Amino acid sequence: MKKRYTIIFLLFLSINAFSQNRDQIIGKWINASGEAHIQIYPNSGKYFGKIAWLKVPNNPDGKPRLDKNNPNTSLSQNPILGLLILKDFVFSDDIWQGGSIYDPKTGKTYSCKISPQGPDKINVRGFVGFSMLGRTESWTRAK
C-alpha cells in the first residue's frame, strides 16, 4: 500500500512540474536589441506574443510607428505597439514550436521555435524551411 501512495505522489509531482514548464514562457520578454518588450500569453492551448512596449514608440512627428513594411497593405497602417508577432506555438518536448514570428522591420514572417535557457532567458529561433537555416536571438524576462 505504501508503494502505491509513493507512486501516486511521484506522478502528481511530475504532472505539476510538466505544467510549470509549459507556462514558463508566459510573461514579458525583452528582445535581444532591447528595443521592445513582448508579452507572451496562452490562448486556447497555444501561445502568442504581442509587442507591449517600444523604446521608440513614435516617429519624429509624434505619430505612432506603423507596420509600414507589412506586405498586406490593409495591415500596414496598424501601429507596431500592440502588434501580434508570435503566433500558434505549441509546447512539445520542452520547447514551443509550430509557430511563426513576424518581423515588422522587414515585413517577413518566419517559422519559429522557442527554447528555454533557464527561468529568465529564452532562445527564439526564426527560420525558413529547416531550423538549421535561421537565426537565434536570446530574450530575457522583463522584471
N, C-alpha and C positions, 0 to 999 in steps of 0.2 A: 504494500500500500504506500509506503514511504517513497519508493522508487517512482510510482505513478505520479505522486504530487510533485516530486522533483522534476520530472519530465514536463508536466503541465506548467510549472513555474518557469522553466527554461524556455519553453515555447512562447509563453507570454512575453518574456523579456526580448526574445528575438523579433516578435511581431512589433513590439513597441520600438525597438531600435530601427527596424525597417521603415516604419512610418516617419521617424525623425529624419532619416537620411533623405527620404522622398521630398520632404518640405524644407530641407536645408537651404534650398535656393531662394526661398521666399524672402523678400525684403528689398532694400535699396542697395544698389551696387554702383561704385564709381568706375567709369570706364578707364582704359589704360592711359589716355591722354589727360584725364581729369576734367574734361570739358562738359561731361554730362553725368547725371545720376539716372540709373534705370531701375524702375520699380518692377520687380518680378512677382507675379501673383498666380495662384491657381484659378482655373475656371473649367468646370465640367471634366475634371480628370486630366487636364492638360495645363501647361504653364505658358504664360505670356509675359511680355515686358514692354513697358512704355517709358518714354523719356519724361522724367518727373522734375528735372532741374537742368538748366543750362548755364554755363559760366557766362555766356553772352547770348541772352535770350532775344535781344532786339538788334535790328540793323542800325547803322549810324543815324538814320532818320527817325528812330524811336519806334518804328513799327516792328511787330514780331517777325522773326526769321521764319520763312516759309519753306516748304518742301519743294522748292523750285526745280529740283532735278528728277522728280518723280516722273517716270515715263507715262503714267496715267495722268493726262492733263487735268482731269476733273479733281485729282487729289493734290495737284501741285500748288494750290492756294491754301492748303492746310498748314497751320503753324507746326513747327518742329517740336515745340514744347507740347507734351501730351501725345506725341506720335507713337503708335504701336510699332515697335521694331523687332520684337521677338514673338514668334507665333508657333503654336501647336507642338510644344515639346512634351514628350512622354518620358517618364522615369523608367529606366530599364538597365539592369546590370551596373548599378551605381553611377550612371550618367544620365543626363537628359538629352534625348536625341529625337530625330524625326521631325525636327522643327526647322524654321528658317529665320534668318536675320536680315534686316533691311538696313542699308547704309544710306542715310539721307544726303551724305556728301556726294555720292555718285549716282544715286537713284537705282542702285542694283540690289537684288535680293539673292542671298546665298543659302545653300543648305548649311545646317549648323548643328553642332553638338556642344554640350556644356559639361565639364567635369569638375568635381570639387578638388580643391587643393588645400583643404583644411576648413575650419568653420568660417573663416572670414576672407577666403580667396577662392575664385573660380577661374577656370580657363575656358574661354569662349572661342571656338574654332569655326570659322566660316570657310566654306569650300564649294567648289564646283565639281560635281561628279563624285570623285573619290576623296575621302578625308585627307589623304596624303597630299592632295593638291589644294592647299589652302593656307590660311594664316591664323595664328592663335594670339589672342590678347588675354592678359590677366586682369581681372577686375577684382577690386577689394570692396568689402562690405562698408557702406557708409554708416558712421556712428552718430 
